[in-house]
């Protein structure tokens, strides 16, 4: 009987498996986009420009959110429901702040006459828009998951023994954080 339990503990949950598969797909997508960026950059009509400072601020915000989601996991394990709920909420709010800051970065570029899309746009700005826009969509997906998990945490039917949802969202959130750091470094120094 105990060997069955040990074997069961070593198995990966299907949701975790699907999450890792999805993250692998996302990695491939962004690897393709950043590779295309490098290839396209060698063309003569490439527009070099600096990222607005608001992108630095958004990077700090998303790094702080990585800390808050990790604190949520810790508080869940300690069965401190109030702080667990609070850290989940703060993480979702920081995710929303990140998105707002990204949009402000787009607006700052447009204010500097760097069109992101349309007839006036340059492929450099369009690549920036597509890459960061896709990342924003992934952060938005994480925010939706955080809100769903937060609502479950506030429900009276919440099962405090099932740590799978918080583990999944934590893994996903850390992933989008690390992905943004990679993209920021890539766009800031390669771009």
N, C-alpha and C positions, 0 to 999 in steps of 0.2 A: 504494500500500500504506500509506503513512504517513497519508494522509487517512482511510482506513478506521479506523486506530487512533485518530486524533483524534476522529472521529465516535463511535467506541465509548466513548471516555473521557467524552464529554459526555452520554451516555445515563445515565439514572438506573436503578439496579438495581431490579428488580421488588419485592424485599423492602423496599427503601427507600421505594418508592412506596406499598406497602401500609402501612408504618409511618406515613408522613405522612397517609395517608387515615384510619387508625385514630386518630391523634392529633387530627385534625380532628373526628372523631366525639366523642371524649372532651371536647374543648373545647366542642362544642355541648351535650353533656349537662350539664356543669358550668355553662355559661352559663344554661341553662334552670333548673337547680336554684337558682342564686344569684338569678336573676330572680324565681322563685317565692318565694324567701325574702324579697326586698324587698317584694313585693306582700302576702304574708301578714303581714309585720311591721306593717303599717298597721292590722291588726285590733285590736280592744279587748282581747282576752284574751291578747295577746302577753306573754311573760315575759322581762324583761330580766335578764341575769346576765352576770357576767364569766367569761372563760375561765380555768381554773386555770393557774398558772405553768408547769406541766409541758408545756403546749403551746408555750411559748417555748423550753424546753429541746429539745423534739422538732424545732422549727424549726432550731435551731442544729445539731442532729445531722444533719438532712437536707441542710443547706447544706455541712457538712463532707463528707458523702458525695458531693456534686457535685464537690468538689475531688478526692476519691480516685478517682472514676471517670475524671476527666480525666487524672489521673496514670497510671492504667492504660493509657489510650490512648497517652499519651506514651511510656511504657515499652515498649509493644508496638511502636511505630514505631522505637524505639531498639534493638529486638530484645533487650531485657533481660527474659528470660522469668521469672526469679525475682521481680523486683520487679513485673512485670505481674501475675503470679499473686497476689502479696501484696496489691496494691491492689484487685484484683477481690474477693478474700476480705474485705478490710476494708470495702469498699463494701457487700457483702452483709450483713455483721455490723451495720454502721451502719443498714441498712435494717430489720433485725430489731429493733434498739434503738429505732428510730423507732416501729415498730408497738407495741412494749411500752409506750413512753411515751404513745402515743395511748390505749391501753387504760387506763393509769393516769389519764389525764385524764378518761376516761369514769367511772372509779371515783370520782375526786374529786368530780365533779358529782353522782353518785349519793349520795356521802357528805354532800353539802350539800343533800340532799333535792330534787334536780332530776332527776326521772325522765326517762330518754331515750326509753323505749318503754313501752307499756302504758297502762292506764286512768288512772294518775296523771300521765302525761306531758303536757307542753305542746307545742304545735307548734314553738316556738322550739328546745327541746331535741331534739325529734325531727328537725327539719331539720339541726341540728348533727350528730346521730348518723348520719343518712343521708349527708350530704355528706362528713363525715370517714371514715365507714365505706367508702364507695365509693372514696375516695382510698386508704385502707389496702389495699383489694383490688388497686388498680393498683400500689401499691408491692410487694405480695406477688407479683404477676405479674413485676415487675422482679427481685425476689429469686430467683425460680425461674429466670429467664433468666440471671442472674448465676451461679447455681450450675451451670447447664448449661454455660455458657461456661468457668467455672473448671474443671469436670471435663474439658472438651476441652483446656484449657491444660495440664493435668497429664498428659494421655495422650501416649504416645510417637508417635502418628500425627498429632499436631497440625501443621497447616500454618501456619507462621509468616508466609507471604506473604498469606494471606487475612485482610484486616483488616475485612471486612464485618461479622462478628458483633460485634466490639468497637465498631465505629462505630454499629451499630444500637442496642446496649444503652446506649451512651453518650448517644445522642440521646434515647432513651426515658427514661433515668434523669434527665437534665437536665430533660426535660419534666415528669416527676412532681415534681421539686424545685421548679421554677418554679410549677407548679400549686399545690403546697402553700403556697408563699409568698403567692400570690394569695389562696388560700382563708383563710389565717391572717389576712392583712391585712383581708380582707372580713369575716370572722367577728369579728375583734377590734374593728374600728372601725365597721363597718356594723351588725353584730349587737349 
